[in-house]
Amino acid sequence: MAVRRGHLFTSKGRLVSKVLEKLLDSRPKLKESECVGCAKCESICPAKAIVMKDKKAVINREKCIRCFCCQEFCPTGAMKVHRTWIARMLVKSKTK
């Protein structure tokens, strides 16, 4: 009987890749104080991941495909690119 070593890291490092993806992933995030409730983000979202609730955009993270159309077309700039703290630190160290 063969012993399976490195069981979690087989299949060409898929687990490592998934962990890195989570640690470095960027996603759209609403800055509520800047949102005017125009619903442009809701209408432009190709994945239909944004709905308006109480005149504010709410993003369904499961549906979001991270295309950032909402951020690009937001007239007030209320949709921001949110990066994890690790991704921000990497960008900072790269610019120094």
C-alpha positions, -999 to +999 in steps of 0.1 A: +000+000+000+015+033-011+016+062+014+002+095+001+025+122+012+016+158+007-021+148+003-033+184+006-009+198-019-014+173-048-030+182-081-003+208-089-008+229-057-045+236-061-048+242-024-019+266-023-034+284-053-068+287-036-053+301-004-032+326-023-062+337-043-082+343-011-053+363+004-047+385-026-082+388-040-096+423-048-133+430-048-157+459-052-169+475-020-194+503-015-185+534+005-220+541+017-214+578+025-206+585-012-235+564-026-264+586-039-287+556-047-287+562-085-287+524-092-262+527-121-241+499-106-272+476-104-281+482-140-245+478-154-236+447-134-233+418-159-236+391-132-267+408-116-248+407-083-260+441-071-294+451-058-306+483-042-318+482-006-328+514+012-313+534-017-279+518-012-261+491-033-257+457-018-233+433-035-239+395-035-204+382-031-214+347-044-226+362-077-199+389-081-174+381-109-151+409-099-153+427-133-154+461-115-179+475-140-197+489-109-166+508-099-159+520-134-194+534-140-203+548-106-208+585-111-198+594-075-170+570-071-188+552-042-177+518-055-141+512-044-116+485-051-111+467-018-078+448-014-069+425+015-043+438+039-017+414+025-023+427-011-020+463+002+013+455+019+027+439-012+017+469-033+033+492-008+066+473-007+067+471-045+064+509-048+092+517-023 
